Amino acid sequence: MRKILSIIILIIAILSLSGCRHKQSYDLQIDTRSQVLFENVMRVQNDCTMGKARGDKVYINGAKFRQNSALRYCLEKNMLDTSKVLKKVYIHRITDERPDTRAITYIRKNGKKDIYNSNPRLEVLFYMFLDHELRTRGILPVDDPDSAYAYRLDFRFTGLNATYNFSQRLLSGGVMGDLRLENIRIDRSYKVDSYHTTERLYATRSTDFDFFVALLIKHEAMKVAHLISKL
């Protein structure tokens, strides 16, 4: 009798959870600019081994990118998920909820400060990077959950800010986000933040910062995929 009751409760829970799930409520169209940025970032080859002093640096078009520990995941953390059961992730919603897209402070040679917009679509870049990072770990992204054990993922960007000093050719900044993962077993929330610094960068317009922003978003996706692989 107790076993039958447990089965009934499980069925009710599955129906309840699956009933509240639906496809993304926004139209996530992958635009050409986002696709180009994604491909440019994916072409970068990094030596990310933890044991090498140069593992936190990479040169791109003459600029030196000094990353936080996020890119070091590439060899240490970016490996197949070892769970006995195939993990599935339903990307339910990704939103850009920053209060303002004017995010990059540009300090000119004379000390005058201008505020530039952050042009890339964060939610589109994050979707593409996350899909790639999950698959490289043997985790399957699904368009619609077919199991109550699939992880429903919601992610929202809460902030992005950076400062560029023209005289020093120095750009530093970070992106902040909130992650929520849930299925029939868990309901967890995480703060996911990424930072890095770029030296020797010559920038005169807002689009010169797009690659920097895209690399930050890749960091976020790598961290999220790593969190999922550890569940």
Z-matrix of the N, CA and C atoms (Angstrom, degrees):
N
C 1 1.467
C 2 1.534 1 110.10
N 3 1.341 2 116.30 1 -44.94
C 4 1.459 3 120.76 2 -179.53
C 5 1.522 4 110.72 3 -63.11
N 6 1.343 5 116.15 4 -36.71
C 7 1.460 6 120.11 5 179.93
C 8 1.519 7 110.59 6 -66.52
N 9 1.338 8 116.45 7 -41.55
C 10 1.467 9 120.67 8 179.16
C 11 1.523 10 110.44 9 -63.38
N 12 1.345 11 115.86 10 -42.33
C 13 1.464 12 120.53 11 179.29
C 14 1.519 13 110.94 12 -62.22
N 15 1.318 14 117.42 13 -39.64
C 16 1.464 15 121.44 14 178.81
C 17 1.519 16 110.75 15 -63.55
N 18 1.328 17 116.57 16 -40.13
C 19 1.465 18 120.66 17 179.68
C 20 1.527 19 110.39 18 -64.90
N 21 1.343 20 116.17 19 -42.23
C 22 1.467 21 120.36 20 179.46
C 23 1.525 22 111.03 21 -62.18
N 24 1.332 23 116.32 22 -43.28
C 25 1.470 24 120.60 23 179.02
C 26 1.519 25 110.85 24 -62.68
N 27 1.332 26 116.59 25 -40.55
C 28 1.452 27 121.25 26 179.58
C 29 1.523 28 111.19 27 -63.65
N 30 1.347 29 116.77 28 -42.42
C 31 1.465 30 121.33 29 179.55
C 32 1.522 31 110.62 30 -62.97
N 33 1.341 32 116.43 31 -43.27
C 34 1.463 33 120.63 32 179.34
C 35 1.520 34 110.53 33 -61.89
N 36 1.331 35 116.30 34 -42.29
C 37 1.470 36 120.45 35 -179.86
C 38 1.523 37 111.15 36 -64.03
N 39 1.337 38 116.85 37 -41.38
C 40 1.461 39 120.78 38 179.74
C 41 1.517 40 111.06 39 -63.96
N 42 1.348 41 116.21 40 -44.89
C 43 1.458 42 120.17 41 179.83
C 44 1.518 43 111.46 42 -64.25
N 45 1.316 44 115.85 43 -38.74
C 46 1.460 45 120.33 44 -179.58
C 47 1.519 46 111.16 45 -65.94
N 48 1.340 47 116.37 46 -44.45
C 49 1.459 48 120.62 47 -178.40
C 50 1.513 49 111.56 48 -68.79
N 51 1.320 50 117.29 49 -42.21
C 52 1.456 51 119.89 50 -177.70
C 53 1.519 52 110.98 51 -73.02
N 54 1.327 53 116.82 52 -26.79
C 55 1.454 54 119.86 53 -179.25
C 56 1.503 55 113.14 54 -68.79
N 57 1.336 56 117.46 55 -28.43
C 58 1.466 57 120.14 56 -178.04
C 59 1.507 58 112.36 57 -91.35
N 60 1.327 59 117.09 58 -0.56
C 61 1.452 60 120.36 59 179.74
C 62 1.519 61 109.89 60 -91.94
N 63 1.301 62 115.11 61 144.42
C 64 1.447 63 120.30 62 177.05
C 65 1.512 64 108.49 63 -154.34
N 66 1.296 65 115.70 64 167.80
C 67 1.457 66 119.21 65 -179.77
C 68 1.519 67 110.29 66 -67.58
N 69 1.344 68 115.37 67 166.79
C 70 1.447 69 119.96 68 -177.34
C 71 1.516 70 110.49 69 -53.35
N 72 1.346 71 115.65 70 135.95
C 73 1.450 72 120.29 71 -175.41
C 74 1.522 73 112.07 72 -83.66
N 75 1.328 74 118.55 73 -0.82
C 76 1.455 75 121.39 74 178.83
C 77 1.516 76 108.72 75 -120.04
N 78 1.301 77 115.74 76 159.61
C 79 1.458 78 121.46 77 -177.63
C 80 1.517 79 109.16 78 -88.76
N 81 1.318 80 116.87 79 99.69
C 82 1.458 81 121.80 80 -176.30
C 83 1.525 82 109.34 81 -90.76
N 84 1.298 83 115.01 82 88.78
C 85 1.456 84 121.01 83 178.17
C 86 1.527 85 109.14 84 -95.94
N 87 1.322 86 115.73 85 129.28
C 88 1.463 87 120.28 86 178.96
C 89 1.521 88 108.42 87 -83.71
N 90 1.330 89 116.25 88 106.13
C 91 1.458 90 121.37 89 -177.70
C 92 1.524 91 110.46 90 -80.61
N 93 1.304 92 115.53 91 164.39
C 94 1.460 93 122.02 92 -176.03
C 95 1.527 94 111.77 93 -61.78
N 96 1.335 95 117.22 94 -43.31
C 97 1.457 96 120.60 95 -178.52
C 98 1.525 97 111.49 96 -61.90
N 99 1.332 98 117.15 97 -42.79
C 100 1.464 99 120.66 98 178.68
C 101 1.522 100 110.74 99 -64.54
N 102 1.332 101 116.83 100 -39.90
C 103 1.461 102 120.72 101 179.50
C 104 1.526 103 110.74 102 -63.05
N 105 1.333 104 117.29 103 -41.83
C 106 1.466 105 121.48 104 179.57
C 107 1.529 106 110.57 105 -64.77
N 108 1.327 107 117.16 106 -44.33
C 109 1.459 108 120.73 107 178.60
C 110 1.523 109 110.94 108 -61.80
N 111 1.322 110 116.68 109 -43.63
C 112 1.460 111 121.68 110 178.40
C 113 1.528 112 110.45 111 -58.16
N 114 1.314 113 116.95 112 -47.88
C 115 1.467 114 120.78 113 -178.14
C 116 1.528 115 111.07 114 -66.06
N 117 1.341 116 117.83 115 -37.88
C 118 1.469 117 120.45 116 179.38
C 119 1.526 118 111.36 117 -64.36
N 120 1.327 119 116.68 118 -41.56
C 121 1.466 120 120.34 119 178.69
C 122 1.517 121 110.61 120 -67.27
N 123 1.323 122 117.23 121 -40.01
C 124 1.459 123 120.37 122 -177.23
C 125 1.538 124 111.88 123 -68.96
N 126 1.317 125 117.58 124 -18.74
C 127 1.474 126 120.03 125 178.59
C 128 1.527 127 112.09 126 -76.48
N 129 1.324 128 117.16 127 -18.87
C 130 1.461 129 120.93 128 -175.82
C 131 1.521 130 109.94 129 -70.82
N 132 1.317 131 116.15 130 128.07
C 133 1.456 132 122.12 131 177.28
C 134 1.524 133 108.63 132 -100.90
N 135 1.321 134 116.80 133 129.45
C 136 1.462 135 120.89 134 -177.04
C 137 1.519 136 111.43 135 -123.19
N 138 1.322 137 114.91 136 142.86
C 139 1.458 138 121.22 137 169.36
C 140 1.523 139 105.89 138 -95.96
N 141 1.329 140 116.11 139 100.83
C 142 1.464 141 119.61 140 -171.05
C 143 1.524 142 112.91 141 -110.14
N 144 1.319 143 118.55 142 14.38
C 145 1.455 144 120.04 143 -178.98
C 146 1.514 145 110.75 144 -62.43
N 147 1.313 146 115.92 145 135.72
C 148 1.455 147 121.73 146 -174.63
C 149 1.524 148 111.80 147 -63.11
N 150 1.325 149 116.95 148 -27.78
C 151 1.454 150 119.95 149 -173.13
C 152 1.516 151 114.84 150 -84.21
N 153 1.334 152 117.64 151 -1.48
C 154 1.458 153 119.84 152 -176.45
C 155 1.516 154 110.15 153 -108.69
N 156 1.330 155 115.24 154 132.48
C 157 1.463 156 120.41 155 -175.57
C 158 1.512 157 112.28 156 -62.93
N 159 1.332 158 117.71 157 -27.43
C 160 1.450 159 120.74 158 -177.16
C 161 1.522 160 112.33 159 -90.61
N 162 1.304 161 117.42 160 7.36
C 163 1.450 162 120.19 161 -175.88
C 164 1.502 163 115.16 162 -68.58
N 165 1.362 164 117.75 163 -10.80
C 166 1.455 165 119.37 164 -179.61
C 167 1.521 166 111.73 165 -102.85
N 168 1.344 167 118.22 166 14.11
C 169 1.452 168 121.29 167 -178.23
C 170 1.519 169 110.37 168 -129.90
N 171 1.316 170 115.41 169 147.68
C 172 1.457 171 120.49 170 173.18
C 173 1.522 172 107.37 171 -152.02
N 174 1.348 173 116.84 172 140.05
C 175 1.464 174 121.75 173 -179.76
C 176 1.526 175 109.04 174 -101.50
N 177 1.344 176 115.52 175 129.37
C 178 1.459 177 121.48 176 -179.55
C 179 1.523 178 107.68 177 -133.85
N 180 1.326 179 116.72 178 116.11
C 181 1.470 180 121.60 179 -179.46
C 182 1.527 181 111.83 180 51.55
N 183 1.314 182 116.87 181 39.19
C 184 1.447 183 121.47 182 177.12
C 185 1.512 184 115.38 183 87.26
N 186 1.322 185 117.84 184 -14.10
C 187 1.466 186 121.08 185 178.93
C 188 1.520 187 109.53 186 -91.43
N 189 1.339 188 115.42 187 142.11
C 190 1.467 189 119.69 188 -179.93
C 191 1.519 190 109.72 189 -100.37
N 192 1.320 191 116.44 190 117.71
C 193 1.460 192 122.06 191 179.25
C 194 1.520 193 108.39 192 -97.02
N 195 1.320 194 115.14 193 119.50
C 196 1.465 195 121.16 194 177.62
C 197 1.521 196 106.89 195 -107.07
N 198 1.349 197 115.48 196 106.60
C 199 1.449 198 120.23 197 -172.17
C 200 1.520 199 112.71 198 -92.90
N 201 1.328 200 114.75 199 160.97
C 202 1.455 201 118.93 200 168.35
C 203 1.524 202 107.51 201 -77.15
N 204 1.298 203 118.10 202 -168.79
C 205 1.461 204 120.99 203 -173.54
C 206 1.525 205 113.55 204 -69.73
N 207 1.334 206 118.28 205 -6.07
C 208 1.465 207 120.03 206 -173.89
C 209 1.517 208 112.93 207 -58.74
N 210 1.343 209 117.84 208 -45.95
C 211 1.461 210 118.75 209 -177.99
C 212 1.510 211 112.63 210 -69.38
N 213 1.321 212 117.55 211 -17.07
C 214 1.467 213 119.42 212 178.71
C 215 1.529 214 111.49 213 -71.23
N 216 1.330 215 116.17 214 -10.68
C 217 1.460 216 118.80 215 175.46
C 218 1.526 217 111.22 216 -64.64
N 219 1.338 218 118.05 217 -19.59
C 220 1.461 219 119.77 218 -166.05
C 221 1.520 220 113.01 219 -59.51
N 222 1.320 221 118.55 220 -35.42
C 223 1.458 222 119.96 221 177.44
C 224 1.529 223 112.19 222 -105.73
N 225 1.341 224 116.34 223 -36.91
C 226 1.463 225 119.86 224 -176.57
C 227 1.528 226 112.26 225 -76.69
N 228 1.328 227 116.83 226 -38.72
C 229 1.452 228 120.91 227 -170.59
C 230 1.523 229 113.29 228 -112.42
N 231 1.330 230 116.81 229 -28.84
C 232 1.456 231 120.31 230 -173.45
C 233 1.526 232 109.98 231 -80.56
N 234 1.325 233 115.33 232 73.73
C 235 1.452 234 120.22 233 -178.01
C 236 1.523 235 109.10 234 -134.91
N 237 1.308 236 115.85 235 170.11
C 238 1.456 237 120.51 236 -175.87
C 239 1.521 238 111.73 237 -60.29
N 240 1.313 239 114.79 238 139.01
C 241 1.451 240 120.54 239 174.76
C 242 1.529 241 107.92 240 -67.96
N 243 1.318 242 116.37 241 133.67
C 244 1.471 243 120.85 242 -173.50
C 245 1.524 244 112.90 243 -98.92
N 246 1.327 245 118.36 244 11.38
C 247 1.459 246 120.56 245 179.38
C 248 1.529 247 110.32 246 -64.12
N 249 1.307 248 115.76 247 148.84
C 250 1.461 249 120.74 248 179.15
C 251 1.523 250 111.64 249 -69.04
N 252 1.340 251 115.83 250 -30.46
C 253 1.458 252 121.10 251 -178.93
C 254 1.535 253 108.71 252 -105.53
N 255 1.338 254 116.17 253 137.89
C 256 1.462 255 120.96 254 178.48
C 257 1.531 256 109.88 255 -62.55
N 258 1.320 257 115.85 256 124.18
C 259 1.461 258 120.04 257 178.16
C 260 1.527 259 109.71 258 -82.43
N 261 1.326 260 114.98 259 138.80
C 262 1.456 261 121.13 260 176.56
C 263 1.519 262 108.77 261 -122.64
N 264 1.325 263 115.56 262 141.31
C 265 1.460 264 121.10 263 -179.63
C 266 1.523 265 109.30 264 -125.88
N 267 1.312 266 115.13 265 123.02
C 268 1.460 267 121.77 266 175.88
C 269 1.524 268 107.47 267 -98.09
N 270 1.328 269 116.60 268 108.18
C 271 1.467 270 120.82 269 179.71
C 272 1.523 271 107.96 270 -77.89
N 273 1.304 272 115.08 271 96.29
C 274 1.463 273 121.54 272 -171.52
C 275 1.521 274 112.08 273 -78.68
N 276 1.332 275 116.36 274 -47.59
C 277 1.458 276 118.65 275 -177.54
C 278 1.526 277 110.75 276 -157.17
N 279 1.336 278 115.58 277 135.49
C 280 1.464 279 122.67 278 172.45
C 281 1.524 280 106.48 279 -128.50
N 282 1.314 281 117.20 280 123.15
C 283 1.456 282 119.97 281 -175.78
C 284 1.528 283 111.19 282 -132.18
N 285 1.310 284 114.43 283 149.86
C 286 1.466 285 122.18 284 174.64
C 287 1.522 286 107.15 285 -102.35
N 288 1.326 287 116.65 286 102.30
C 289 1.458 288 121.71 287 -175.97
C 290 1.522 289 112.21 288 -111.28
N 291 1.310 290 116.51 289 26.84
C 292 1.459 291 119.89 290 175.47
C 293 1.527 292 109.97 291 -64.77
N 294 1.304 293 118.58 292 141.29
C 295 1.462 294 120.34 293 179.70
C 296 1.516 295 113.54 294 -68.24
N 297 1.356 296 116.82 295 -20.34
C 298 1.466 297 119.72 296 -176.23
C 299 1.518 298 108.80 297 -157.69
N 300 1.346 299 116.74 298 137.98
C 301 1.462 300 120.49 299 177.02
C 302 1.529 301 111.76 300 -86.25
N 303 1.328 302 117.05 301 -8.51
C 304 1.471 303 120.57 302 175.95
C 305 1.524 304 107.17 303 -76.77
N 306 1.330 305 115.11 304 94.03
C 307 1.459 306 119.15 305 -165.11
C 308 1.518 307 115.15 306 -121.83
N 309 1.337 308 118.39 307 -13.07
C 310 1.459 309 120.24 308 -172.32
C 311 1.525 310 109.79 309 -114.19
N 312 1.320 311 115.07 310 116.46
C 313 1.467 312 121.00 311 177.51
C 314 1.527 313 109.27 312 -85.97
N 315 1.329 314 115.85 313 120.86
C 316 1.463 315 122.75 314 -177.80
C 317 1.525 316 108.60 315 -106.29
N 318 1.338 317 116.49 316 114.76
C 319 1.462 318 121.43 317 179.72
C 320 1.521 319 108.10 318 -98.74
N 321 1.316 320 115.54 319 113.04
C 322 1.459 321 120.74 320 -176.99
C 323 1.531 322 111.38 321 -77.18
N 324 1.336 323 114.74 322 173.38
C 325 1.460 324 120.71 323 -177.53
C 326 1.527 325 112.10 324 -60.42
N 327 1.339 326 116.42 325 -33.77
C 328 1.463 327 120.91 326 -179.80
C 329 1.527 328 113.32 327 -85.64
N 330 1.343 329 116.08 328 4.34
C 331 1.455 330 120.73 329 179.52
C 332 1.509 331 115.15 330 91.48
N 333 1.314 332 117.31 331 -9.41
C 334 1.460 333 120.90 332 178.62
C 335 1.527 334 110.49 333 -66.64
N 336 1.331 335 115.56 334 142.35
C 337 1.463 336 120.59 335 -177.90
C 338 1.530 337 110.94 336 -111.06
N 339 1.319 338 115.45 337 132.86
C 340 1.457 339 122.70 338 172.72
C 341 1.526 340 108.16 339 -120.12
N 342 1.309 341 116.28 340 154.63
C 343 1.462 342 121.20 341 177.43
C 344 1.519 343 108.69 342 -113.01
N 345 1.326 344 116.03 343 121.83
C 346 1.463 345 121.54 344 -179.32
C 347 1.532 346 110.49 345 -103.02
N 348 1.314 347 114.37 346 152.18
C 349 1.458 348 120.28 347 173.95
C 350 1.521 349 110.59 348 -75.70
N 351 1.325 350 115.35 349 152.38
C 352 1.461 351 121.57 350 168.53
C 353 1.517 352 107.09 351 -92.98
N 354 1.339 353 117.45 352 111.86
C 355 1.463 354 121.49 353 -170.31
C 356 1.535 355 116.03 354 -79.74
N 357 1.334 356 119.46 355 -40.56
C 358 1.464 357 119.13 356 -173.73
C 359 1.525 358 113.16 357 -61.89
N 360 1.327 359 115.33 358 149.85
C 361 1.463 360 121.94 359 175.55
C 362 1.526 361 108.17 360 -82.32
N 363 1.303 362 116.14 361 104.73
C 364 1.459 363 121.22 362 -173.53
C 365 1.521 364 112.29 363 -61.22
N 366 1.330 365 116.79 364 -42.38
C 367 1.462 366 119.43 365 -175.38
C 368 1.524 367 111.85 366 -66.47
N 369 1.334 368 117.49 367 -34.68
C 370 1.466 369 120.64 368 179.34
C 371 1.524 370 110.88 369 -70.92
N 372 1.329 371 116.37 370 -46.09
C 373 1.464 372 120.09 371 178.11
C 374 1.522 373 110.90 372 -60.93
N 375 1.327 374 116.23 373 -43.88
C 376 1.462 375 119.56 374 -179.15
C 377 1.523 376 110.97 375 -61.73
N 378 1.317 377 117.43 376 -42.25
C 379 1.470 378 121.06 377 178.42
C 380 1.526 379 110.99 378 -58.31
N 381 1.334 380 117.23 379 -46.78
C 382 1.465 381 120.33 380 -177.68
C 383 1.529 382 111.59 381 -67.07
N 384 1.332 383 116.37 382 -45.13
C 385 1.467 384 119.32 383 179.27
C 386 1.525 385 111.65 384 -65.35
N 387 1.330 386 117.10 385 -40.95
C 388 1.461 387 120.21 386 -179.08
C 389 1.520 388 111.08 387 -65.29
N 390 1.325 389 116.96 388 -43.37
C 391 1.465 390 120.43 389 177.90
C 392 1.527 391 110.24 390 -56.79
N 393 1.315 392 116.76 391 -44.14
C 394 1.471 393 120.85 392 179.04
C 395 1.518 394 111.41 393 -65.09
N 396 1.329 395 117.06 394 -46.50
C 397 1.466 396 120.68 395 -176.28
C 398 1.527 397 111.70 396 -65.44
N 399 1.309 398 117.37 397 -37.31
C 400 1.467 399 120.15 398 178.11
C 401 1.525 400 110.58 399 -65.37
N 402 1.320 401 116.33 400 -47.20
C 403 1.463 402 120.04 401 -177.15
C 404 1.521 403 111.86 402 -64.16
N 405 1.343 404 118.21 403 -36.28
C 406 1.463 405 119.63 404 179.26
C 407 1.523 406 111.68 405 -67.26
N 408 1.314 407 116.52 406 -18.21
C 409 1.461 408 120.92 407 178.12
C 410 1.521 409 112.30 408 -97.49
N 411 1.330 410 117.41 409 4.54
C 412 1.453 411 120.44 410 -179.61
C 413 1.514 412 113.12 411 77.34
N 414 1.337 413 117.09 412 21.42
C 415 1.464 414 122.79 413 177.18
C 416 1.518 415 107.91 414 -104.17
N 417 1.321 416 117.95 415 133.27
C 418 1.458 417 121.92 416 -171.15
C 419 1.525 418 112.08 417 -98.20
N 420 1.340 419 117.89 418 115.08
C 421 1.470 420 119.80 419 171.38
C 422 1.529 421 109.60 420 -75.62
N 423 1.319 422 117.64 421 136.31
C 424 1.460 423 121.69 422 -179.19
C 425 1.523 424 109.42 423 -123.64
N 426 1.333 425 116.04 424 148.35
C 427 1.462 426 121.20 425 179.85
C 428 1.522 427 112.29 426 -78.16
N 429 1.314 428 115.90 427 -27.09
C 430 1.455 429 120.66 428 -178.84
C 431 1.528 430 107.06 429 -147.98
N 432 1.308 431 118.88 430 130.79
C 433 1.468 432 119.97 431 -176.03
C 434 1.524 433 111.80 432 -68.23
N 435 1.316 434 115.44 433 130.57
C 436 1.462 435 119.69 434 176.20
C 437 1.524 436 110.94 435 -109.26
N 438 1.322 437 115.86 436 8.51
C 439 1.457 438 120.63 437 -179.36
C 440 1.513 439 109.19 438 -150.72
N 441 1.333 440 115.86 439 143.82
C 442 1.464 441 120.34 440 176.74
C 443 1.523 442 111.28 441 -68.60
N 444 1.334 443 116.89 442 -11.71
C 445 1.455 444 120.55 443 179.95
C 446 1.528 445 112.36 444 -92.86
N 447 1.335 446 117.70 445 -5.28
C 448 1.460 447 120.19 446 173.45
C 449 1.529 448 108.66 447 -67.85
N 450 1.310 449 116.33 448 139.24
C 451 1.462 450 120.24 449 -179.54
C 452 1.530 451 109.85 450 -80.78
N 453 1.315 452 115.83 451 122.80
C 454 1.458 453 119.43 452 173.60
C 455 1.521 454 108.15 453 -87.85
N 456 1.318 455 115.27 454 126.22
C 457 1.468 456 120.89 455 -173.97
C 458 1.522 457 110.68 456 -113.15
N 459 1.320 458 114.69 457 127.90
C 460 1.467 459 121.96 458 171.27
C 461 1.521 460 107.56 459 -124.23
N 462 1.317 461 114.98 460 132.31
C 463 1.467 462 119.26 461 179.97
C 464 1.517 463 108.88 462 -137.10
N 465 1.338 464 115.72 463 136.21
C 466 1.460 465 119.65 464 176.66
C 467 1.518 466 109.90 465 -133.51
N 468 1.334 467 115.27 466 134.42
C 469 1.453 468 121.03 467 174.86
C 470 1.523 469 108.51 468 -82.06
N 471 1.314 470 116.33 469 128.22
C 472 1.462 471 120.84 470 -177.99
C 473 1.525 472 113.05 471 -108.70
N 474 1.322 473 117.44 472 -15.22
C 475 1.448 474 118.84 473 -179.77
C 476 1.512 475 112.81 474 -170.52
N 477 1.317 476 115.30 475 152.75
C 478 1.457 477 122.75 476 172.42
C 479 1.519 478 106.53 477 -152.59
N 480 1.313 479 116.68 478 126.03
C 481 1.453 480 119.24 479 177.57
C 482 1.524 481 110.03 480 -148.33
N 483 1.322 482 114.67 481 148.29
C 484 1.460 483 120.50 482 -179.35
C 485 1.522 484 108.92 483 -154.20
N 486 1.324 485 115.40 484 158.00
C 487 1.459 486 122.01 485 177.55
C 488 1.528 487 108.84 486 -130.25
N 489 1.329 488 115.31 487 129.46
C 490 1.471 489 120.72 488 177.74
C 491 1.523 490 109.35 489 -117.23
N 492 1.325 491 115.52 490 127.79
C 493 1.460 492 122.18 491 177.20
C 494 1.523 493 108.22 492 -107.08
N 495 1.332 494 116.05 493 111.50
C 496 1.464 495 119.90 494 -175.19
C 497 1.524 496 111.95 495 -63.66
N 498 1.310 497 117.46 496 -39.94
C 499 1.463 498 120.83 497 -177.81
C 500 1.519 499 111.72 498 -64.82
N 501 1.327 500 116.45 499 -37.94
C 502 1.462 501 121.18 500 -178.60
C 503 1.523 502 112.45 501 -91.06
N 504 1.341 503 116.53 502 -9.03
C 505 1.475 504 122.12 503 -174.81
C 506 1.533 505 110.22 504 54.21
N 507 1.318 506 115.82 505 40.96
C 508 1.463 507 121.37 506 -173.49
C 509 1.526 508 110.41 507 -119.79
N 510 1.321 509 116.23 508 129.00
C 511 1.467 510 122.89 509 178.17
C 512 1.520 511 108.75 510 -125.83
N 513 1.310 512 117.05 511 126.25
C 514 1.465 513 120.64 512 176.99
C 515 1.520 514 108.74 513 -138.51
N 516 1.319 515 115.57 514 145.69
C 517 1.455 516 118.69 515 -178.98
C 518 1.511 517 112.10 516 179.95
N 519 1.322 518 115.03 517 -175.41
C 520 1.454 519 120.13 518 -177.54
C 521 1.516 520 112.43 519 -157.84
N 522 1.312 521 114.60 520 166.93
C 523 1.456 522 122.07 521 177.42
C 524 1.518 523 108.15 522 -128.32
N 525 1.331 524 116.21 523 142.45
C 526 1.455 525 122.06 524 -177.16
C 527 1.526 526 110.14 525 -122.38
N 528 1.343 527 115.96 526 144.36
C 529 1.453 528 119.29 527 179.58
C 530 1.510 529 112.48 528 -154.54
N 531 1.326 530 115.05 529 162.88
C 532 1.461 531 123.20 530 177.00
C 533 1.524 532 109.03 531 -117.41
N 534 1.319 533 115.67 532 131.12
C 535 1.463 534 122.77 533 -179.31
C 536 1.520 535 110.04 534 -116.02
N 537 1.332 536 115.77 535 136.83
C 538 1.456 537 120.31 536 172.69
C 539 1.521 538 108.96 537 -129.49
N 540 1.327 539 116.08 538 130.19
C 541 1.459 540 123.52 539 177.85
C 542 1.518 541 108.99 540 -123.57
N 543 1.326 542 116.19 541 131.84
C 544 1.459 543 118.39 542 178.14
C 545 1.522 544 111.46 543 -150.28
N 546 1.310 545 114.22 544 147.77
C 547 1.456 546 122.72 545 167.50
C 548 1.520 547 106.65 546 -151.92
N 549 1.308 548 117.83 547 -160.57
C 550 1.464 549 120.00 548 -176.23
C 551 1.523 550 112.23 549 -67.61
N 552 1.341 551 116.83 550 -18.99
C 553 1.465 552 120.50 551 -177.24
C 554 1.522 553 113.98 552 -99.18
N 555 1.327 554 117.22 553 -34.94
C 556 1.460 555 119.58 554 -171.57
C 557 1.522 556 111.88 555 -133.90
N 558 1.304 557 115.33 556 160.03
C 559 1.460 558 123.36 557 171.24
C 560 1.527 559 105.85 558 -149.40
N 561 1.343 560 116.29 559 98.67
C 562 1.453 561 120.46 560 -172.81
C 563 1.519 562 111.56 561 -127.81
N 564 1.326 563 114.86 562 148.23
C 565 1.454 564 121.55 563 178.16
C 566 1.525 565 109.52 564 -123.93
N 567 1.328 566 116.07 565 145.11
C 568 1.453 567 121.65 566 -178.15
C 569 1.527 568 109.67 567 -138.39
N 570 1.324 569 115.70 568 149.05
C 571 1.450 570 122.88 569 166.77
C 572 1.528 571 106.76 570 -93.29
N 573 1.323 572 117.04 571 128.92
C 574 1.459 573 120.61 572 -178.78
C 575 1.530 574 107.84 573 -127.25
N 576 1.323 575 115.97 574 111.01
C 577 1.463 576 122.01 575 -178.05
C 578 1.524 577 109.52 576 -124.26
N 579 1.331 578 116.51 577 145.77
C 580 1.463 579 121.41 578 178.29
C 581 1.520 580 109.61 579 -137.78
N 582 1.336 581 115.57 580 144.56
C 583 1.463 582 121.19 581 -177.97
C 584 1.521 583 109.50 582 -139.42
N 585 1.322 584 116.23 583 149.02
C 586 1.456 585 119.47 584 166.39
C 587 1.515 586 111.04 585 -159.32
N 588 1.327 587 114.72 586 169.54
C 589 1.461 588 122.86 587 -176.57
C 590 1.527 589 109.15 588 -127.85
N 591 1.326 590 115.32 589 140.18
C 592 1.458 591 121.30 590 178.41
C 593 1.522 592 109.49 591 -121.88
N 594 1.317 593 116.53 592 128.54
C 595 1.455 594 122.34 593 178.76
C 596 1.531 595 110.41 594 -110.27
N 597 1.322 596 115.49 595 157.30
C 598 1.470 597 122.14 596 176.77
C 599 1.529 598 111.85 597 62.19
N 600 1.306 599 117.02 598 32.30
C 601 1.463 600 121.50 599 -179.88
C 602 1.527 601 109.33 600 -97.83
N 603 1.313 602 116.23 601 121.24
C 604 1.466 603 120.84 602 176.29
C 605 1.527 604 107.69 603 -94.79
N 606 1.316 605 116.78 604 114.62
C 607 1.463 606 121.45 605 -176.64
C 608 1.522 607 110.09 606 -133.75
N 609 1.326 608 115.67 607 133.42
C 610 1.462 609 120.54 608 178.81
C 611 1.526 610 112.65 609 -127.55
N 612 1.335 611 117.77 610 -7.39
C 613 1.462 612 121.32 611 -178.75
C 614 1.519 613 109.60 612 -146.52
N 615 1.305 614 115.89 613 165.96
C 616 1.468 615 120.20 614 -172.43
C 617 1.523 616 112.91 615 -63.80
N 618 1.342 617 117.78 616 -33.16
C 619 1.467 618 119.56 617 -178.68
C 620 1.522 619 112.58 618 -67.11
N 621 1.340 620 117.21 619 -17.74
C 622 1.468 621 120.25 620 177.76
C 623 1.529 622 112.03 621 -67.81
N 624 1.325 623 116.81 622 -12.05
C 625 1.469 624 120.64 623 -179.35
C 626 1.527 625 112.48 624 -100.82
N 627 1.335 626 117.39 625 -0.52
C 628 1.469 627 120.35 626 -173.78
C 629 1.529 628 112.19 627 -63.83
N 630 1.337 629 116.39 628 -40.80
C 631 1.464 630 118.43 629 -179.36
C 632 1.529 631 110.62 630 -64.49
N 633 1.319 632 116.31 631 -40.32
C 634 1.470 633 121.75 632 176.96
C 635 1.533 634 110.47 633 -56.74
N 636 1.333 635 116.14 634 -45.97
C 637 1.471 636 120.94 635 179.69
C 638 1.525 637 110.04 636 -64.30
N 639 1.333 638 117.14 637 -44.04
C 640 1.468 639 120.43 638 -179.35
C 641 1.522 640 111.54 639 -61.36
N 642 1.333 641 116.68 640 -38.35
C 643 1.457 642 119.91 641 178.86
C 644 1.528 643 111.16 642 -66.97
N 645 1.323 644 117.10 643 -36.80
C 646 1.466 645 120.23 644 174.45
C 647 1.525 646 111.19 645 -60.82
N 648 1.318 647 116.51 646 -41.87
C 649 1.468 648 120.39 647 -179.37
C 650 1.528 649 110.45 648 -66.25
N 651 1.331 650 116.06 649 -36.69
C 652 1.470 651 118.17 650 175.62
C 653 1.520 652 110.06 651 -61.68
N 654 1.324 653 117.37 652 -40.89
C 655 1.464 654 120.91 653 177.39
C 656 1.529 655 110.61 654 -57.06
N 657 1.329 656 115.85 655 -45.19
C 658 1.466 657 120.01 656 179.65
C 659 1.531 658 110.94 657 -59.95
N 660 1.323 659 116.05 658 -45.17
C 661 1.464 660 120.03 659 -178.80
C 662 1.524 661 111.60 660 -63.98
N 663 1.329 662 117.13 661 -39.01
C 664 1.461 663 120.91 662 178.66
C 665 1.521 664 110.79 663 -63.77
N 666 1.316 665 116.21 664 -41.68
C 667 1.467 666 119.69 665 179.93
C 668 1.524 667 111.44 666 -65.84
N 669 1.331 668 116.17 667 -42.24
C 670 1.461 669 120.17 668 179.46
C 671 1.522 670 110.85 669 -63.72
N 672 1.320 671 117.37 670 -45.88
C 673 1.472 672 121.03 671 178.80
C 674 1.525 673 110.68 672 -61.16
N 675 1.322 674 116.50 673 -38.00
C 676 1.461 675 120.03 674 178.30
C 677 1.526 676 110.93 675 -65.25
N 678 1.315 677 117.72 676 -41.78
C 679 1.469 678 120.99 677 177.31
C 680 1.524 679 110.93 678 -59.83
N 681 1.318 680 116.53 679 -43.55
C 682 1.470 681 120.67 680 -179.38
C 683 1.526 682 110.61 681 -64.95
N 684 1.328 683 116.85 682 -39.95
C 685 1.470 684 120.29 683 -178.68
C 686 1.532 685 111.54 684 -64.10
N 687 1.342 686 117.54 685 -21.73
C 688 1.456 687 120.65 686 -178.24
C 689 1.517 688 112.85 687 -92.57
N 690 1.326 689 118.05 688 -4.72
C 691 1.473 690 120.00 689 -179.07
C 692 1.531 691 111.10 690 -74.52
